[in-house]
Amino acid sequence: MGKKKRILNCLLAILLCSSFSFSVSAEEQNDRWTKLCENGDVSYCNLVGRKYIAIGDYQKAITVYQAACTHNSGEGCAWLGNLYMNGQGTRKSLRKANELFIKSCEMQYGEGCLKLAQLYEENYEFEQYRSKAPDYYSKGCSYGNAEACMNLGALYSEGISVDADHNRAVKYFEQACSNKNGLGCLHAGELRSEDYPGLRHDYTKALESYQKACELAVAPGCTALGLMYEEGKGDDADTELAASYYKIACNLNDAEGCLYIAEATDKGLGVKKDPEQASEFYKTACNLGQIRACHTSTPTVKN
């Protein structure tokens, strides 16, 4: 139990310290990076480009990213493609974006492959290339882009553009999770929690995935983690720990988490019984869209 409590305390600390401020001489740093960019250091061109995007000066961002891309920076090409795709600092051109994403991906920059796959998936102008999206997600994943791994897992999970394959899906979700993609952790936990054709549940691995999702502030992961502890799946049942995770999820604005901490507080399960506090949790859950919470001030039974 000591280890569990330490992990929980770390999560609570993350929540309490989620906002902070710092001061740097941004103007001085930007000038230094600009000079380095002008002297041919492409990596600083990309940094300066991000600075310009942050302040909304897209035309200057276009200039530095063009320089970076011309000097074979996959990152520069990907950012430049994104600006063309959104019409920021230049006339919108999906054709130009496509060319730049292809160039970026060919230079083994994972983000470029991700953007190319998303372009093919989401834009009707490239509908004829939609079947290529899985291949580009796979390339992006192999180049270390966690979101590409997560999206590829989703395709295999749902059988979109590929045959459904839950073993492959969980593999890519877990690969995304290992690269700190919280949604990948959540989806890996979901697949590990149930039985699918060719894939049996593994509560221990599900618990680990939900734990990582919660640590990455993915609220439904905290709620799912609470349910695992409440039901004793993957570890000993622990209603106190379950209630703590429900509360973390609620603090992260998860309606289900608010409902479950409301029920726990109403019943005194793992937390001190407090009908007045439970009522507040029910109200929060209701405001977040949990319909069941809107019609009750007494404990409800989870499905």
C-alpha positions, 0 to 999 in steps of 0.5 A, spaced: 500 500 500 505 504 501 507 504 493 500 506 491 500 512 496 506 515 494 504 514 487 497 517 489 501 523 492 505 524 486 498 525 482 495 530 487 502 534 487 501 534 479 494 537 480 496 542 485 502 545 481 499 545 474 500 552 473 506 556 474 510 562 471 517 563 469 520 569 466 525 569 461 528 575 456 524 572 450 526 578 446 534 577 447 533 570 446 529 571 440 534 575 437 540 570 439 536 565 435 535 569 429 542 570 428 544 563 429 538 562 424 541 567 419 548 564 420 545 557 417 543 553 423 537 550 421 535 548 428 534 555 430 530 557 424 525 552 427 525 555 434 525 562 431 519 559 427 515 557 433 516 563 437 513 567 431 507 562 431 506 563 438 505 571 437 501 570 431 506 573 426 505 567 421 509 571 415 515 571 419 514 564 421 513 562 413 520 565 412 524 562 417 520 555 415 522 556 408 529 556 410 529 550 414 525 546 409 530 548 403 536 546 408 532 539 408 529 540 415 523 535 416 521 539 422 521 545 418 517 542 412 512 539 417 511 546 420 511 550 413 506 545 411 501 546 417 501 553 415 499 552 408 494 547 410 491 552 415 492 558 410 496 562 416 501 567 413 500 565 406 494 563 401 491 556 404 493 550 399 492 543 401 496 541 395 502 545 397 501 542 404 501 535 401 508 536 398 511 539 404 508 533 408 511 528 403 518 531 403 518 531 411 516 524 412 521 522 407 526 525 411 524 521 417 520 526 421 514 523 424 510 529 425 510 530 417 508 523 416 502 524 422 500 530 418 500 527 411 496 521 414 491 526 417 490 530 411 488 523 407 483 521 412 480 528 413 480 532 407 475 529 401 480 532 396 485 527 398 479 521 399 483 517 393 489 517 398 485 515 404 487 508 404 494 510 404 493 513 411 495 507 415 502 506 412 503 513 413 501 513 421 506 506 421 512 510 418 510 516 423 510 511 429 516 508 427 520 515 427 518 516 434 511 520 433 506 517 439 500 520 436 501 517 429 502 510 433 495 512 437 492 513 431 494 507 428 492 503 434 485 506 433 484 504 426 486 497 427 481 497 433 475 500 429 477 496 422 478 503 419 482 502 412 485 496 415 482 489 417 480 490 425 486 487 429 485 488 436 492 485 438 495 490 433 491 495 436 493 494 443 501 494 440 500 501 437 496 504 443 502 501 448 507 504 444 504 511 444 503 510 451 510 508 452 512 515 449 507 519 454 501 519 449 495 519 454 490 517 450 494 511 447 495 509 455 487 510 456 485 506 449 490 500 451 487 500 458 480 499 455 483 493 450 486 490 456 480 490 460 475 486 456 475 480 451 476 481 444 477 476 438 484 473 439 485 478 445 484 476 452 483 481 458 489 482 462 487 486 468 494 487 471 496 491 464 490 494 464 491 497 471 498 499 469 496 503 462 490 506 466 495 509 471 500 512 466 494 515 463 492 518 469 499 520 471 498 524 464 492 527 466 487 524 462 481 524 466 477 518 464 484 514 465 483 516 473 476 514 473 477 507 470 483 506 475 478 508 480 473 502 478 479 497 477 481 498 485 473 498 487 472 492 483 479 489 485 481 488 478 489 487 477 490 488 484 486 488 491 480 491 492 481 498 495 475 503 496 479 508 499 484 508 493 478 508 488 475 514 491 481 518 491 482 517 483 475 518 482 476 525 486 482 526 481 478 525 475 473 530 477 478 535 479 480 534 471 472 535 469 471 528 468 463 527 469 463 520 470 469 521 475 464 526 479 458 521 479 462 516 482 466 520 487 459 523 489 456 516 490 462 514 494 461 520 498 454 519 499 455 512 501 461 513 505 465 508 501 472 509 502 471 516 504 467 520 509 460 520 508 458 527 507 451 528 503 452 535 503 459 534 499 456 529 495 450 533 493 456 538 490 459 532 486 452 530 483 451 538 481 458 538 478 457 531 474 450 534 472 454 540 469 459 536 466 453 532 462 452 526 466 445 526 466 444 520 471 447 525 476 442 531 474 436 527 477 439 524 484 441 526 490 442 519 493 446 513 491 445 510 484 447 503 482 453 503 477 451 499 470 
